[in-house]
Amino acid sequence: MKQTPENNSDPAAQPRTTGRTNRISLIWVVPLTALVISFWLTWQHYASLGSLITIRFVSAEGLETGKTAVRFRSVEVGKVESMHLDSTLQQVIVTVRINKESRNFLNESTRFWIERPRIGPGGVSGLGTLFSGAYIAMSTSADKSLGYQETFTGLEDPPLTTTDEPGLHLLLTSTSGASLATGAPVLYKQFEVGKIESRRLVDDGQTIAYGIFINEPYDRFINSNTRFWELGAFKMDFGAQGMTVEMESLSVLISGGISFATPKRLKEETPVEDDTLFELYPSLEAAHLDLTNTESAFGYILHFDESLRGLGIGSPVEYQGVQVGHVADITIENNAETGKLTTPVLIFLHSDRIGNGLEEKSIPALLDKAVAQGLRARLQYSSWLTNQLFIELVMIDDPQHASINPGDPYPDFPAIASAMGEIMNNLSSVISKIDKLPLEELLTSANVLIRDFDSLVRNPADDELGEQPQLRREQLQSAPVQSLLSKVNHALDGLNPILHSDKTQALPAQLSASIRKLNSTLKSVKQMLEGDKARSPLYYEISTTLKELTRAARSVGRLSETLDEKPNALIFGND
């Protein structure tokens, strides 16, 4: 039986099939790999280049494209790639490539400037660029809260302090200060602790604003009570030992300087932050500061009910002529209980002047005991000519009970009125009582009395007697005073013949003298009571007395008003 081809099982006899496969040829692997590598290398190259930023400078002196480096703390962080002028031809735009490690430090606080050799008030800088060439210096902060930035304006002069330098930035304002320059030192106890960073004229044209920087850790010496003043080049003083001259350092002589102190005050001190505003005083005296050390002194507050004119910060506190302290502060406060303004005075008593040999902790107890025995504080004049005051500690006899009362921030020390204050208070009290008297009413009544008495004792003219002068004159004749006057005249008329008669002359001398004395007395009475058109002596004396009393009353009134306004006018006058 013959087999058909379909049933043929011989593999060789099977027909071969032909066709193409779907696999990618290996020849394409090489170019694809090369392309990926090139892209990766390109990305790596540009990623390693960092950020491209622009900086605007007024001048590009010393800069070279492709060569000038950008340095931060003497480490190169970038390089200048290109430079060109802006459209206004006023600035140079410098394109800088910053490496990627420093890219995160490009923020709002970043500053750039060209480092060159410079000679200025702050000294000589940039001498190293004489050999290495100019470069762009950079300062910045690592504060991550600051925003990223790529466009900057370069500084013409290098900053005196770097952005990340620890310390405190403050603003001072003054109406003078022509002797202060940027870079001038800021001193604390004659030690340099900072510098003046900037100086500009405020928009009002009257004030100069200074930006200063206080280095850490000296910024801890500054709080809300700190005061700043300008340092003078020379200071001359004439005293008992002769003339003394104080001169500041050479840097202060050249560029000026600022000093500061933080005294203890009645006002509570609070910490300050960056850009806090302070006033810059022209001198130490104008700042009203006393630089006496108060670290080991005891502070007390005094309350006086009299004028403090002539008492100032630094005025001495004395006991029996020996200075034991000083006045540290004088202020005005509102008493919450009474609603009145008071003038508390802060004094410091030095431990080395009180209780010789005692420990410091024992001195408050010593003062408490002394106050219980009569120790008080009062104002006293150091000079009547200059009207200067100081505070005197004095022991008084038969004192009223008093004690040192605890207080915040300082205890209250008992005070009494000064001797002059007591006189003024008593005088004001007397004048106040006189001022309350009805002087005008008394003077009016006295004037009416004088006029009435005058109408009785003098002989009036006809035009003063009204329409019926004859009738009025007859009525006056019957008045008691006129009747007395008539009787005196009648007695005199009777005595005159007797006195001049021969018989009277022959009387004993004693009797004759008595009669003459009687006659003289009657004449005196007549002169007192009788008047002509001019006023009688009695009226004149009374009238003169009342006029003087009127003038005295007016003077007392003016004196009372003057003493109310100026209590010490009785001593120093009203100028």
Secondary structure, 3 states (H helix, E strand, C coil): CCCCHHHCCCCCCCCCCCCCCCCCCHHHHHHHHHHHHHHHHHHHHHHHHCEEEEEEECCCCCCCCCCCEEEECCEEEEEEEEEEECCCCCCEEEEEEECHHHHHHCECCCEEEEECCEEECCEEECCCHHHHCCEEEEECCCCCCCCECCEEECECCCCCCCCCCCEEEEEEEECCCCCCCCCCEEEECCEEEEEEEEEEECCCCCCEEEEEEEECCHHHHCCCCCEEEECCCEEEEEECCEEEEEECCHHHHHHCCEEEECCCCCCCCCCCCCCEEEEEECCCCCCCCCCCCCCCEEEEEECCCCCCCCCCCCCEEEECCEEEEEEEEECCEECCCCCCEECCEEEEEEHHHCCCCCCHHHHHHHHHHHHHCCEEEEEEEEECCCCEEEEEEEECCCCCCCCCECCCCCCECCECCCHHHHHHHHHHHHHHHHHHCCHHHHHHHHHHHHHHHHHHHECCCHHHCCCCHHHHHHHHHCCHHHHHHHHHHHHHHHHHHHHHCHHHHHCCHHHHHHHHHHHHHHHHHHHHHCECCCCCHHHHHHHHHHHHHHHHHHHHHHHHHHHHHCCCHHHHCCC
